[in-house]
Amino acid sequence: MKIYFDENMPFAKEFFSELCHLNNGIAGEEQGELVPFSGRTLTAAQVADADVLLVRSITQVNEQLLHLNDKISFVGSATIGTDHIDLSYLAKRNITFHSAPGCNAISVAEYVLSALVVLAERYLLTLSSLTVGIVGGGNTGTRLSEKLTALGIEHKICDPLLAEKQKQDNSQNPTDQRHYVPLVDVLACDVISLHVPKVVGGEHPTNKLINAENLALLREDQILISACRGDVIDNHALLALKVAGHGVKVVLDVWQGEPDVLEALIPYTEIATAHIAGYSLEGKARGSEMLYQALCQQLTISPKYQLANFLPSASIPAIEINQDFNQILLNQLVKMVYDVRRDDAIFRQQLFVQGFDSLRKNYPVRREFSAVTVNLSSTAYSDVPHRLGFNKN
């Protein structure tokens, strides 16, 4: 097989190199090949002979990309969303498709937590006194909800699709027992964190969900965080709001029109990054692992590798805590593993030198909380670090 993969997929060679040499026992077949490519510039000619295509969210997979290929049987996206995939076209051609839902949900949730810790320190906020509104109750929203619960932070979730599904579940013990609220209730929270896919049209569109009308509802003291898709916030409407002097604090990881960024909006943000919220090593590598498992299933072979086979040890693999948990300790713990100010500084200093895609391609290694083991002494009786996701012996 010829397997083409986005060059930004961690451990792709480790996972897929053996699979590309399978020939189902047929003698004389040509040698397989594992071919990396740049996701933004991929052309139909490049993948004309691909049996398997593995992409990330910046590659549009549609008839235009695959019209020269008459042999491809598997397309995988090592990301959560599928708005870059023409699913109906793939179905029409009987091409199997798999994505990686939830692969970077923990990474994004930890990005949001790092942003909250930084802003709490910057503006002397008490995190436990804030209310957080989560727009989107899927994988990422759920992981964020779990971390907020561990910290005792009140939060609300808006997800009309899940709310409708919950109503249709007539069982006595529905799988999802969460309470969902309307968008207006979330927009009244101290912090608003967006975690929805881009949906154009339909009953519940998210394209420009946070538009001029909804932005006008925001208070001066609120925090608005977007780490999902750039088109969920109308960037020009947000810029107009900030230029007019509104005090809402803005954290943007995603931007309308990526890789082109509304340059004038950057100075009005508290934290600005290059769509890297989900770019922990674990988050990106889980996408590779999930596609590896899916391809093994299609080939009817047992997976040989797991992500744990390839992940390196963290630079600080373990620490010991000798005090009870508080916000100061939270600040130290979170920033020890991931301080979002690093990525903000890189974005502001290098965006117009390197370019948006280059910042993503050359993103420094970042680990998740689970890479660090936290040992609690007898005087540190709180298990909050472990409930936040730090490892324990």
HUURRA-V784725 format. One record per residue. N is the residue number from 1. OMEGA is omega in radians with two decimals (999 if undefined). BURIAL is b if it has 9 or more other C-alpha atoms within 8 Angstrom, else e. Layout:
BEGIN
N OMEGA BURIAL
N OMEGA BURIAL
END
This chain:
BEGIN
1 2.97 b
2 -3.10 b
3 3.10 b
4 -3.08 b
5 3.08 b
6 -3.07 b
7 3.14 e
8 3.07 e
9 -3.12 b
10 3.04 e
11 3.11 b
12 3.14 b
13 -3.12 e
14 -3.10 e
15 -2.87 b
16 -3.02 b
17 3.13 b
18 -3.10 e
19 -3.06 e
20 -3.14 b
21 3.07 b
22 3.09 b
23 3.10 e
24 3.05 e
25 -3.12 e
26 -3.10 e
27 3.02 e
28 3.10 e
29 -3.13 e
30 -3.11 e
31 3.09 e
32 -3.08 b
33 3.09 b
34 -2.94 b
35 3.06 e
36 3.08 e
37 3.05 b
38 -2.99 e
39 -3.07 b
40 -3.00 e
41 -3.09 e
42 -3.13 b
43 3.12 e
44 -3.13 b
45 -3.12 e
46 -3.04 e
47 -3.10 b
48 -3.10 b
49 -3.10 b
50 2.95 b
51 -3.11 b
52 3.12 b
53 -3.11 b
54 -3.00 b
55 2.91 b
56 -2.92 b
57 -3.09 b
58 -3.12 e
59 3.08 b
60 -3.14 b
61 -3.05 b
62 -3.12 b
63 -3.14 e
64 -3.12 e
65 -2.97 b
66 -3.02 b
67 3.12 e
68 -3.05 e
69 -3.13 b
70 -3.06 e
71 -3.04 e
72 -3.10 b
73 -3.06 b
74 3.01 b
75 3.09 b
76 3.04 b
77 -3.08 b
78 -3.10 b
79 -3.13 b
80 -3.01 b
81 3.11 b
82 -3.10 b
83 3.09 e
84 -3.08 b
85 3.03 e
86 -3.04 b
87 -3.13 e
88 3.11 e
89 3.12 b
90 3.13 b
91 -3.14 b
92 -3.14 e
93 -3.13 e
94 3.08 e
95 3.14 b
96 3.11 b
97 3.02 b
98 2.98 b
99 -3.09 b
100 -3.10 b
101 3.09 e
102 -3.03 b
103 -3.10 b
104 -3.10 b
105 3.13 b
106 3.13 b
107 -3.13 b
108 3.12 b
109 3.13 b
110 3.00 b
111 3.14 b
112 -3.14 b
113 3.09 b
114 3.10 b
115 3.12 b
116 3.11 b
117 3.14 b
118 -3.11 b
119 3.09 b
120 3.10 b
121 -3.09 e
122 -3.05 e
123 3.09 e
124 3.12 e
125 3.02 e
126 -3.02 e
127 -3.07 b
128 -3.14 e
129 -3.09 e
130 2.93 b
131 -3.11 b
132 3.06 b
133 -3.12 b
134 3.08 b
135 -3.09 b
136 -3.07 b
137 3.13 b
138 -3.07 e
139 -3.08 b
140 3.11 b
141 3.12 b
142 3.13 b
143 3.09 b
144 3.12 b
145 3.14 b
146 -3.14 b
147 3.09 b
148 3.08 b
149 3.13 b
150 -3.11 b
151 -3.12 b
152 -3.13 e
153 -3.14 b
154 3.12 b
155 3.12 b
156 -3.12 b
157 3.03 b
158 3.06 b
159 -3.06 b
160 3.13 b
161 3.12 e
162 3.10 e
163 3.12 b
164 3.11 e
165 3.13 e
166 3.12 b
167 -3.12 e
168 3.14 e
169 -3.05 e
170 -3.12 e
171 -3.13 e
172 3.13 e
173 -3.12 e
174 -3.13 b
175 -3.13 e
176 -3.11 e
177 -3.12 e
178 3.09 e
179 -3.14 e
180 -3.10 b
181 3.07 b
182 -3.14 b
183 -3.10 e
184 3.10 e
185 3.10 b
186 -3.12 b
187 3.10 b
188 -3.13 b
189 3.14 b
190 3.12 b
191 3.08 b
192 -3.09 b
193 -3.00 b
194 -3.10 b
195 -3.14 b
196 3.02 b
197 3.04 b
198 3.11 b
199 3.13 b
200 3.14 e
201 -3.13 e
202 -3.07 e
203 -3.10 e
204 3.14 e
205 3.06 b
206 3.09 b
207 -3.07 b
208 3.07 b
209 3.08 b
210 -3.07 b
211 -3.10 b
212 -3.12 b
213 3.14 e
214 3.10 b
215 3.14 b
216 -3.14 e
217 -3.01 e
218 3.06 b
219 -3.13 e
220 -3.00 e
221 -3.09 e
222 3.07 b
223 3.14 b
224 -3.09 b
225 3.07 b
226 3.11 b
227 -3.14 b
228 3.10 b
229 -3.04 b
230 -3.06 b
231 3.14 b
232 3.04 b
233 3.00 b
234 -3.04 b
235 3.14 b
236 3.08 e
237 3.11 b
238 3.10 b
239 3.13 b
240 3.12 e
241 -3.11 b
242 3.10 b
243 3.12 e
244 3.05 e
245 -3.14 e
246 -3.02 e
247 -3.13 b
248 -3.13 b
249 -2.97 b
250 3.01 b
251 -3.11 b
252 2.98 b
253 -3.09 b
254 -2.95 b
255 3.02 b
256 3.03 b
257 3.11 e
258 0.18 b
259 3.07 e
260 -3.06 e
261 3.06 e
262 -3.01 b
263 -3.07 e
264 -3.10 e
265 -3.03 b
266 -3.11 b
267 -3.12 e
268 3.13 b
269 3.01 b
270 3.11 e
271 3.14 b
272 -3.11 b
273 -2.94 b
274 3.10 b
275 -3.10 b
276 -3.09 b
277 -3.14 b
278 -2.98 b
279 2.96 b
280 3.10 b
281 3.12 b
282 -3.09 b
283 3.13 b
284 -3.09 b
285 3.07 b
286 3.08 b
287 3.09 b
288 -3.12 b
289 -3.10 b
290 3.10 b
291 3.06 b
292 3.13 b
293 -3.13 b
294 3.14 b
295 3.06 b
296 3.13 b
297 3.13 b
298 -3.13 e
299 -3.13 e
300 3.03 e
301 -3.14 e
302 3.09 e
303 -3.11 e
304 -3.01 e
305 2.98 e
306 -3.12 e
307 -3.13 b
308 3.13 e
309 -2.98 e
310 -3.07 e
311 3.08 e
312 3.05 e
313 3.08 e
314 -3.14 e
315 2.99 e
316 -2.98 e
317 -3.07 b
318 3.05 e
319 3.09 b
320 3.13 e
321 -3.07 b
322 3.12 b
323 3.10 e
324 -3.03 b
325 3.03 b
326 -3.05 e
327 3.11 e
328 3.11 e
329 3.06 e
330 3.13 b
331 -3.11 b
332 -3.11 e
333 -3.08 e
334 -3.07 b
335 3.04 b
336 3.14 e
337 -3.10 b
338 3.06 b
339 -3.05 b
340 3.13 b
341 3.06 e
342 -3.09 e
343 3.06 b
344 -3.14 b
345 3.11 e
346 -3.13 b
347 -3.06 b
348 -3.07 b
349 -2.96 e
350 -3.05 b
351 -3.04 b
352 2.99 e
353 -3.10 e
354 -3.02 e
355 -3.04 b
356 -3.08 b
357 3.13 e
358 3.08 e
359 3.12 b
360 -3.12 b
361 -3.07 e
362 -3.09 e
363 3.14 e
364 -3.14 e
365 3.11 e
366 -3.11 b
367 3.07 b
368 -3.13 b
369 -3.06 b
370 3.13 e
371 -3.09 b
372 3.06 b
373 3.10 b
374 3.06 b
375 -3.10 b
376 3.07 b
377 -3.10 b
378 3.13 e
379 3.13 e
380 -2.98 b
381 -3.13 b
382 3.09 e
383 -3.14 e
384 3.14 b
385 -3.13 b
386 3.09 b
387 3.05 b
388 3.10 b
389 3.06 b
390 -3.08 b
391 3.04 b
392 -3.13 e
393 999 e
END
